Amino acid sequence: MTVFACQTCGRDTNSVCCNSKRNKPPTKCYAAWEVDHWVKGCGFDEASDFDKAFAMHMITGKPTESFLVKKKE
């Protein structure tokens, strides 16, 4: 995964935890790297349900599926 500095908050993130398009620096990150662990990024609240779930997977180490809300049919 490519590592980027988020243009909004300046923290490091990677290509799957941000709104990067075609290897351009992101303007929002969903998860950000701080020294030795992942934290919620500056764009977490605006992220899609899946992007939030994946960010929480990175932050907690729990499976992504445990953060997805099951929709009633």
Helices and strands as residue ranges (DSSP letters): E 3-5, E 12-14, E 31-34, E 37-40, G 44-46, H 49-60, G 64-67
